[in-house]
Amino acid sequence: MTEAEKSFQDKAKGILRAEIKRRNLDFGDLAEKLTAMGIPENARNLSNKIARGGFSAGFFVACLIAIGCHTVRVHEAD
């Protein structure tokens, strides 16, 4: 993996963690919401998957939808 790829992976991980925290949720809450959407997960697996940062774009979008996130800022102004 290149340094650029690692940087974007870290960015996705940070965005997801921040959006979960912003809504005062934890991985258990996210697991319940994903499971209700037909994506069975548990808190421990989510914690590991998000910590690694190597999740798919589909997983990222499913998590954002599950927590009710409608917009995401992916780039801060310079």
C-alpha positions in Angstrom: 0.0 0.0 0.0 1.3 3.4 -0.9 1.6 6.3 1.6 -1.2 8.1 -0.3 -3.5 5.1 0.0 -2.8 4.8 3.7 -3.5 8.5 4.1 -6.9 8.1 2.5 -7.7 5.0 4.5 -6.9 6.9 7.7 -9.1 9.8 6.5 -12.1 7.4 6.0 -11.5 5.8 9.4 -11.3 9.3 11.0 -14.5 10.5 9.3 -16.5 7.5 10.3 -15.3 7.6 14.0 -16.0 11.4 14.2 -19.5 11.0 12.8 -20.3 8.1 15.2 -19.0 10.2 18.1 -20.8 13.4 16.9 -24.1 11.5 17.4 -23.1 10.2 20.8 -23.2 6.6 19.6 -20.8 3.7 20.1 -20.0 0.6 18.1 -22.8 -1.3 19.9 -25.3 1.2 18.6 -23.9 1.1 15.1 -24.0 -2.7 15.2 -27.7 -2.7 16.1 -28.5 -0.2 13.4 -26.5 -2.1 10.7 -28.1 -5.4 11.8 -31.6 -3.8 11.5 -30.6 -2.8 7.9 -29.8 -6.5 7.1 -26.0 -6.2 7.7 -25.3 -8.3 10.7 -22.4 -7.0 12.8 -21.3 -6.9 16.4 -19.5 -4.2 18.3 -16.2 -6.0 18.5 -16.1 -6.8 14.8 -16.9 -3.1 14.0 -14.3 -1.8 16.3 -11.6 -4.1 14.7 -12.8 -3.3 11.1 -12.8 0.4 11.6 -9.5 0.4 13.5 -7.9 -1.4 10.5 -9.4 1.1 8.1 -9.5 -1.4 5.3 -13.3 -1.4 4.8 -15.1 -1.0 1.5 -16.8 2.1 0.3 -20.1 0.2 0.5 -19.5 -0.5 4.2 -18.6 3.2 4.8 -21.8 4.4 3.1 -23.9 1.8 5.0 -22.5 3.0 8.3 -23.2 6.6 7.5 -26.7 5.9 6.5 -27.2 3.7 9.6 -26.2 6.6 11.9 -28.3 9.1 10.0 -25.4 11.1 8.5 -26.6 12.9 5.4 -23.5 15.0 4.6 -19.8 14.5 5.2 -16.9 17.0 4.8 -14.0 15.1 3.3 -11.6 18.0 2.7 -10.9 21.0 5.0 -10.2 24.3 3.3 -6.6 25.2 3.0 
